[in-house]
Amino acid sequence: MERQHAGIVAVITMSPEKVQSGGAPVFIVKDNKELQTIGMTLEKIMDAAAHEIDAKTLVIVAH
């Protein structure tokens, strides 16, 4: 069986103080509506999945 690797391709957050850049682009948003909109758009563009880290942060993961 072939082993699959997942990688974080983007981070979207309303709490920039909790995110350290390096490796993946970080998108800073102002409210929950923008968080969800950017997350959904990046999911489609990157053919990836959004995962909620907390109420203010999403990561986009390519599987």
C-alpha positions in Angstrom: 0.0 0.0 0.0 1.3 3.4 -1.0 1.7 5.9 1.9 0.0 9.2 1.4 1.3 12.5 2.7 -0.7 15.5 3.8 0.6 19.0 4.0 -0.6 22.4 5.2 -0.8 24.6 2.1 -2.4 27.7 3.8 -3.5 29.1 7.1 -6.4 31.6 7.5 -6.8 33.3 10.8 -8.4 36.2 12.8 -5.7 35.8 15.4 -2.4 36.7 13.7 -0.6 36.8 17.0 -1.1 33.0 17.3 0.4 32.1 13.9 4.0 31.9 13.0 4.7 32.1 9.3 7.0 29.7 7.6 6.2 27.2 4.9 2.6 28.1 4.1 1.0 31.4 3.3 -1.0 33.0 6.1 -4.2 34.9 5.3 -5.3 37.4 8.0 -9.0 38.1 8.0 -11.2 40.5 9.9 -14.3 38.4 10.7 -15.9 34.9 10.6 -17.6 35.5 7.3 -14.3 36.3 5.6 -12.7 33.4 7.3 -15.3 31.0 5.9 -15.3 32.6 2.4 -11.5 32.6 2.0 -11.3 29.0 3.4 -14.0 27.7 1.0 -12.3 29.5 -2.0 -8.9 28.1 -1.2 -10.3 24.6 -0.8 -11.7 24.8 -4.3 -8.6 26.4 -5.9 -6.1 24.0 -4.3 -8.3 20.9 -4.4 -7.7 20.6 -0.7 -9.7 20.4 2.6 -10.2 23.1 5.3 -9.8 22.0 8.9 -10.8 24.2 11.9 -8.1 24.6 14.4 -10.2 26.8 16.6 -13.1 29.3 16.0 -10.7 31.8 14.6 -8.2 29.7 12.6 -8.5 27.3 9.6 -5.8 25.3 7.9 -6.0 24.2 4.3 -4.5 20.7 3.9 -3.7 18.9 0.7 -4.0 15.2 1.0 
